[in-house]
Amino acid sequence: MTVQRTHIGHQTRYELRDAGVLSCVLTYGGAEIEPAVWKILLPGPDGTEDLYGTDRFLAPTAPLLRAWLAPIVGDDRAAALASAVDAAPPRPSGWL
């Protein structure tokens, strides 16, 4: 599994790929006018990304992210995403 981090506008994306195939996407932030939230997206039909959960924590720790993500994406994927966020956190949001 590999995680690629990208930052576009006010959103940071962590794309998790397993053997090159998109497994899930964790995002933080969004449009400038909306409060920043964490979102977990899973691949849907025809290349869509379906929203499976949202949460709001200003300074997530790896254990907090893992606990939130594990029921949705499984322990291994949750650990990989939490490690990626811990290694390269998103930029702070202007919304507090």
RATAPE-V117372 format. One record per pair of residues at least 12 apart in sequence whose ideal C-beta (glycine too) atoms are under 8 Angstrom apart, sorted by the first residue. I is the first residue (numbers start at 0). GAP is how many residues later the second one is. Records with the same first field share a line. If there is no record, write none. Layout:
I: GAP / GAP
//
This chain:
0: 15 / 16 / 17 / 22 / 75 / 76 / 79
1: 14 / 15
2: 12 / 13 / 14 / 77 / 78 / 80 / 81
3: 13
4: 79 / 83
6: 83 / 84
8: 20 / 22 / 23
9: 19 / 20 / 21 / 22 / 26 / 83 / 84
10: 16 / 17 / 18 / 19
11: 15 / 16 / 17 / 78 / 79
12: 12 / 13 / 14
13: 12 / 13 / 67 / 70 / 71
15: 57 / 61 / 64 / 65 / 68
17: 59
21: 21
22: 20 / 50 / 54
23: 16 / 17 / 18 / 19 / 49 / 53 / 57
24: 15 / 16 / 17 / 24
25: 12 / 13 / 14 / 15 / 43 / 55 / 59
26: 12 / 14
27: 62 / 65
28: 61 / 62 / 64
31: 62
33: 61
34: 21 / 58 / 60
35: 20 / 57 / 58 / 59
36: 17 / 18 / 19
37: 16 / 17 / 18 / 19 / 22 / 27 / 30
38: 12 / 14 / 15
39: 12 / 13 / 14 / 29 / 32 / 33
41: 30 / 31
51: 20
52: 15 / 19
54: 13
57: 35 / 38
59: 25
60: 25
61: 20 / 21 / 23 / 24
62: 19
64: 13 / 16 / 17 / 20
65: 12 / 13 / 16
68: 12 / 13
//
